[in-house]
């Protein structure tokens, strides 16, 4: 399954960015989706997850209230709206498709991963 992520870039603290991820394979349309990130020198960490119909979401404590995950099952996309960005949000962001309905916080429950998009937040 090919995932195409876009929307990363260089912004200043307090700015907003919108990340999008499109799944080419239609068979994954109704599976859980999520976003993870990996900062330089750190392990990959959970950011946000959404269940198959978009009615249930989960967020990492560090992004709760600033980030919003959403999905469009017609277009087979998942989006991460990031507001109030902080320098500590700097990382490569990965979208992923889960193995079931979700939402899932555990990376091991995701089967397909995008190539990552870099978000850099300057202070």
Backbone bond lengths (Angstrom), bond angles and torsions (degrees), N, CA, C in turn:
res aa  C-N    CA-C-N  psi(-1)  N-CA   C-N-CA  omega(-1)  CA-C   N-CA-C  phi
1 X - - - 1.449 - - 1.525 108.27 -
2 X 1.298 116.82 126.68 1.463 121.30 -178.76 1.520 109.62 -97.47
3 X 1.324 115.96 128.32 1.456 122.34 176.70 1.520 108.68 -114.15
4 X 1.308 116.47 131.45 1.457 121.91 -178.43 1.516 109.29 -115.80
5 X 1.330 116.28 108.50 1.461 122.02 -179.06 1.512 110.21 -98.63
6 X 1.328 115.41 147.38 1.462 120.60 178.84 1.521 109.68 -152.18
7 X 1.322 116.30 165.20 1.453 121.32 173.18 1.506 115.66 111.31
8 X 1.319 118.30 -6.22 1.450 119.76 179.15 1.515 111.77 -70.02
9 X 1.329 115.42 170.01 1.451 119.21 178.18 1.510 111.59 167.47
10 X 1.323 114.43 -171.33 1.468 122.42 179.89 1.524 108.75 -104.66
11 X 1.325 116.06 122.39 1.461 120.90 179.72 1.524 109.28 -134.95
12 X 1.320 115.33 170.51 1.454 120.89 176.26 1.523 110.22 -96.54
13 X 1.315 115.17 158.25 1.464 120.27 177.57 1.527 109.62 -55.16
14 X 1.337 114.95 135.45 1.452 120.96 -178.67 1.514 114.24 95.01
15 X 1.316 116.52 -15.46 1.469 120.91 179.89 1.528 111.26 -76.53
16 X 1.325 114.71 175.98 1.466 121.86 178.96 1.519 110.43 -122.27
17 X 1.310 115.06 152.32 1.457 122.70 172.79 1.518 108.27 -141.59
18 X 1.332 114.90 153.70 1.457 120.18 177.70 1.519 108.14 -125.96
19 X 1.309 116.01 117.21 1.453 121.44 177.65 1.520 109.38 -97.66
20 X 1.318 115.42 139.23 1.457 120.28 177.15 1.513 109.94 -127.93
21 X 1.305 115.31 151.65 1.461 120.85 -179.99 1.517 108.09 -142.97
22 X 1.318 116.12 124.51 1.455 121.74 -179.45 1.518 109.65 -112.77
23 X 1.316 115.12 132.79 1.463 120.43 177.21 1.522 108.78 -97.03
24 X 1.308 115.41 126.41 1.453 119.73 -177.88 1.520 110.84 -73.23
25 X 1.335 116.36 -34.30 1.460 121.52 -176.60 1.521 111.18 -83.78
26 X 1.321 117.62 119.22 1.449 121.71 -176.61 1.513 114.67 -71.23
27 X 1.325 117.80 -19.14 1.463 120.74 -177.90 1.525 112.11 -65.27
28 X 1.330 117.70 -18.07 1.463 121.68 -178.28 1.511 112.65 -93.56
29 X 1.291 116.57 9.23 1.459 121.38 -171.61 1.525 112.83 -56.41
30 X 1.330 118.30 -37.99 1.462 120.88 -173.36 1.516 113.20 -109.39
31 X 1.331 116.78 31.06 1.449 122.00 176.49 1.530 109.70 -102.86
32 X 1.332 115.31 160.03 1.464 120.29 175.73 1.521 109.71 -59.57
33 X 1.313 115.42 149.40 1.464 120.99 176.63 1.520 109.05 -132.75
34 X 1.309 115.79 155.61 1.451 119.01 -178.00 1.511 112.82 -155.91
35 X 1.319 114.65 168.91 1.461 122.67 175.15 1.525 108.94 -125.65
36 X 1.301 115.03 136.70 1.455 123.17 175.13 1.523 107.44 -127.89
37 X 1.326 116.21 165.90 1.458 119.14 176.46 1.510 110.55 -144.75
38 X 1.321 114.69 156.26 1.459 120.82 178.67 1.516 108.99 -137.29
39 X 1.325 114.85 114.03 1.459 120.85 177.59 1.531 108.98 -85.27
40 X 1.321 117.31 157.79 1.469 120.49 179.77 1.523 111.96 -54.71
41 X 1.315 116.23 127.15 1.449 121.11 177.60 1.510 115.59 77.34
42 X 1.334 116.79 6.54 1.459 120.14 -178.36 1.525 110.58 -122.65
43 X 1.327 115.22 164.47 1.450 120.45 177.14 1.525 110.67 -76.33
44 X 1.328 115.48 159.49 1.456 119.96 174.85 1.527 108.98 -65.72
45 X 1.333 116.67 138.14 1.454 120.23 -178.88 1.525 111.31 -130.62
46 X 1.310 115.04 152.30 1.453 122.26 178.35 1.526 110.59 -68.71
47 X 1.340 116.33 141.04 1.452 121.65 176.88 1.529 110.47 -117.29
48 X 1.329 116.86 -56.78 1.459 120.62 -176.12 1.521 109.45 -158.71
49 X 1.338 114.88 153.47 1.457 120.23 179.59 1.514 109.65 -144.77
50 X 1.318 115.12 153.97 1.457 120.65 -179.47 1.526 108.27 -140.09
51 X 1.327 115.96 142.17 1.460 117.91 -177.88 1.520 110.70 -80.79
52 X 1.307 116.51 -177.47 1.459 121.50 -168.54 1.525 114.11 -63.40
53 X 1.337 117.96 -31.36 1.468 119.83 -177.21 1.525 112.56 -107.58
54 X 1.308 117.04 4.65 1.453 120.38 176.21 1.517 115.29 82.52
55 X 1.316 118.17 4.67 1.462 120.76 -174.56 1.518 113.26 -92.02
56 X 1.296 117.46 -7.93 1.462 121.04 -179.90 1.520 109.31 -134.85
57 X 1.328 115.81 129.30 1.461 121.20 -179.49 1.524 110.01 -131.01
58 X 1.331 114.96 157.61 1.455 122.25 175.84 1.526 107.51 -136.95
59 X 1.331 115.70 146.24 1.459 120.57 -179.46 1.523 110.36 -135.55
60 X 1.317 114.99 148.51 1.451 119.76 168.93 1.520 108.62 -66.61
61 X 1.320 116.20 147.52 1.464 119.67 -177.72 1.527 111.38 -57.83
62 X 1.323 116.23 -35.36 1.469 121.01 -174.96 1.521 113.28 -68.24
63 X 1.339 118.27 -18.75 1.457 120.43 -177.22 1.519 112.54 -116.26
64 X 1.321 117.32 -7.00 1.463 120.56 -176.23 1.530 109.99 -59.78
65 X 1.321 115.49 132.35 1.456 120.83 -178.41 1.517 114.05 89.83
66 X 1.333 117.14 -13.72 1.476 121.00 179.23 1.524 111.41 -113.38
67 X 1.325 116.74 -34.56 1.463 121.85 -177.39 1.528 109.43 -107.58
68 X 1.336 115.34 147.88 1.460 121.61 176.33 1.519 109.32 -134.32
69 X 1.330 115.92 126.55 1.452 121.04 176.48 1.527 108.88 -100.90
70 X 1.323 115.84 140.84 1.457 120.59 178.13 1.530 108.37 -147.59
71 X 1.319 115.72 167.92 1.453 119.23 -178.73 1.517 110.23 -145.67
72 X 1.313 114.93 157.03 1.457 122.80 175.77 1.523 106.29 -129.53
73 X 1.317 116.67 105.51 1.472 119.81 -175.91 1.527 112.37 -75.86
74 X 1.308 117.48 -15.84 1.467 119.58 175.08 1.523 109.43 -73.32
75 X 1.328 115.01 -45.88 1.470 120.00 179.65 1.525 112.06 -86.26
76 X 1.341 116.92 -9.96 1.464 122.72 -177.07 1.521 111.23 58.22
77 X 1.327 115.14 51.90 1.449 121.66 -179.15 1.528 110.54 -126.34
78 X 1.315 115.38 158.65 1.460 122.40 171.96 1.524 107.00 -132.99
79 X 1.320 115.78 139.76 1.451 121.91 -174.12 1.524 110.60 -127.22
80 X 1.316 115.64 144.05 1.462 121.12 175.27 1.520 107.97 -123.69
81 X 1.312 116.35 109.06 1.454 122.41 176.22 1.525 107.52 -88.93
82 X 1.327 116.43 120.54 1.451 121.08 -176.57 1.518 109.46 -116.01
83 X 1.313 116.48 115.04 1.461 122.66 178.84 1.527 109.70 -113.74
84 X 1.309 115.77 159.22 1.459 119.92 178.14 1.511 112.95 56.11
85 X 1.324 116.24 44.99 1.463 119.73 -175.52 1.525 112.13 -63.15
86 X 1.318 114.74 144.79 1.456 122.68 -179.39 1.528 109.45 -120.78
87 X 1.312 118.82 156.27 1.468 120.34 177.78 1.527 112.32 -54.50
88 X 1.308 117.93 -33.31 1.472 120.55 179.69 1.525 113.27 -71.57
89 X 1.328 117.97 -6.18 1.465 121.42 173.64 1.532 111.23 -83.68
90 X 1.311 117.19 -6.18 1.462 120.81 179.02 1.520 110.43 -60.63
91 X 1.325 115.58 123.59 1.466 120.73 -177.11 1.525 108.74 -177.90
92 X 1.320 114.69 170.64 1.458 120.78 166.63 1.525 106.49 -89.84
93 X 1.316 116.08 126.40 1.455 122.24 -177.64 1.528 109.87 -101.63
94 X 1.334 114.84 133.16 1.458 121.96 -178.08 1.519 110.37 -119.03
95 X 1.320 116.77 133.92 1.460 119.92 170.27 1.528 108.00 -94.90
96 X 1.318 115.00 155.93 1.459 118.98 -176.44 1.520 110.25 -151.14
97 X 1.312 115.10 154.15 1.460 122.17 176.87 1.521 108.62 -114.42
98 X 1.325 115.67 129.88 1.447 120.96 -176.27 1.515 114.39 -81.54
99 X 1.330 114.55 177.16 1.456 121.86 -177.36 1.526 112.51 -94.46
100 X 1.328 117.03 0.63 1.457 120.26 -179.16 1.508 110.43 -157.40
101 X 1.328 115.61 -155.38 1.464 121.04 -173.29 1.522 113.08 -76.57
102 X 1.327 117.45 -35.71 1.456 122.13 176.45 1.515 114.06 73.24
103 X 1.347 117.43 -166.00 1.470 125.88 4.77 1.529 113.04 -77.70
104 X 1.318 115.82 154.57 1.455 122.47 -178.01 1.522 110.99 -121.45
105 X 1.321 115.89 135.52 1.451 121.13 175.75 1.540 110.91 -97.60
106 X 1.306 116.74 -19.59 1.461 122.97 -174.65 1.526 110.30 -88.15
107 X 1.318 115.97 122.87 1.462 120.78 -177.75 1.526 112.33 -60.98
108 X 1.329 117.24 -26.03 1.463 120.37 -178.75 1.525 112.02 -69.20
109 X 1.321 117.28 -13.32 1.465 121.85 179.43 1.520 112.34 -93.17
110 X 1.318 115.72 7.67 1.464 121.10 176.38 1.522 109.09 -109.20
111 X 1.307 115.25 133.79 1.455 121.17 -173.04 1.526 113.21 -102.17
112 X 1.314 116.22 -33.78 1.460 119.97 -175.67 1.519 109.61 -121.07
113 X 1.334 116.39 136.94 1.459 121.60 -175.13 1.525 110.66 -128.26
114 X 1.336 115.01 143.54 1.444 120.35 173.31 1.518 110.88 -80.49
115 X 1.320 116.53 175.40 1.460 121.34 -175.49 1.516 113.09 -81.14
116 X 1.312 118.86 -12.26 1.449 121.40 178.63 1.515 112.39 95.82
117 X 1.314 115.62 144.65 1.460 122.03 176.05 1.519 107.68 -133.66
118 X 1.329 116.11 134.66 1.455 121.54 -172.93 1.520 111.26 -84.90
119 X 1.317 114.89 129.99 1.466 122.33 173.25 1.525 107.53 -117.64
120 X 1.325 115.81 123.45 1.458 121.17 179.48 1.520 108.18 -122.55
121 X 1.338 115.67 123.58 1.458 121.04 -179.31 1.524 108.70 -115.25
122 X 1.318 116.09 117.69 1.457 120.64 -179.32 1.529 109.75 -93.02
123 X 1.308 115.30 150.34 1.473 119.91 -178.23 1.512 111.45 -88.60
